[in-house]
Amino acid sequence: MRKSYSGEFKAKVVLEILKEEKTISQIASEYGIHPNQLLKWKKEAIRSLAEVL
């Protein structure tokens, strides 16, 4: 069964990634999410910024 995460949760994690205070691996371990998934969320968020701004 796949886990589903809210947009609010994803935004929180992506902001943490963008702060660059921890590595992707550290954040992934902290939240129990695969690092590749976090990278996908980061790419998606950055791509969406152009639409928002």
GIFEN-V567962 format. One record per residue. PSI is psi in whole degrees, 0 to 359 (NA if undefined). BURIAL is b if it has 9 or more other ideal C-beta (glycine too) atoms within 8 Angstrom, else e. Layout:
BEGIN
[[PSI BURIAL] [PSI BURIAL]]
END
This chain:
BEGIN
[[133 e] [144 e] [148 e] [133 e] [142 e] [158 e] [324 e] [317 e] [315 e] [318 b] [318 b] [315 e] [317 b] [320 b] [322 e] [320 b] [315 b] [335 e] [335 e] [33 e] [337 e] [159 e] [163 e] [318 b] [320 e] [316 e] [317 b] [315 b] [318 e] [319 e] [354 e] [36 e] [141 e] [138 e] [324 b] [324 e] [319 b] [320 b] [323 b] [316 e] [319 b] [312 b] [315 e] [317 e] [316 b] [320 e] [324 e] [341 e] [321 e] [323 e] [323 e] [320 e] [NA e]]
END
